[in-house]
Amino acid sequence: MIFSGCSKKELSYFPLSNGYKWRYDVLLETRDGIQKQKYILNNLGKRELNGVPVYLRESLDGTVFYYLDSDEGIYYLGNRNNNKIKPEFNKDKKLVIPEIHTVNKKWKQATITKLLKKTGPPQKTVFEIFARVELEVEIETLDAVVNVPAGRFKNCMKITMRGSSFKDAGNYVGLTLVGVEQTSWYARGVGLVKMERIETTKSNALDKGTLLIELASFETD
């Protein structure tokens, strides 16, 4: 099946309207091995929070994600899960899709590593590296073609993120250079269709973790 990446309902690369539903196949690889998972998201539409209009998405586990649609673009604000009474917002809102879609457009963004972990020997408890890494984000192309379980999507926006930072990870690792590379593909009227992320260190004890997310199905009301 071939999709042009367009929808009559909304032509955004990141649709926020109520009634959208996505199901993704997730492949996670850490030093603990490979895990295959399913991930489901539903748009809940617009709400008002402290007098500001925001858009909500909910995952199957009940986590709600908050987004702001501004003149500069669409920002991710933070989330609320079943353990939180109020949303927990990031100190700095994260730009997801800029309003002006220009090839080679760049901006800065910070991320926290989440794939560098190990629970096997020599550790008896979970060992993880949480490093803050400054990323350079760039729109590389608006003409990418992506093949995923949901089909073939043309004219996709390809966004890359790259950065590195030194981190003292303590025992077994010590001071090491942590690197993050992430590539995301977005189709108009559909949103995220594929994402690849790799986190690395210079230590053999905890050298890397990878994450692959691919769109399996997509629905609108």
Secondary structure as UniProt FT lines:
FT   STRAND          2..3
FT   TURN            18..19
FT   STRAND          21..30
FT   TURN            31..32
FT   STRAND          33..49
FT   TURN            50..51
FT   STRAND          52..59
FT   TURN            60..61
FT   STRAND          64..69
FT   STRAND          73..80
FT   TURN            82..83
FT   STRAND          88..98
FT   TURN            103..104
FT   STRAND          106..112
FT   STRAND          117..118
FT   TURN            121..122
FT   STRAND          127..128
FT   STRAND          132..148
FT   TURN            149..150
FT   STRAND          151..168
FT   TURN            171..173
FT   STRAND          175..187
FT   TURN            188..190
FT   STRAND          191..200
FT   HELIX           204..206
FT   STRAND          208..219
//
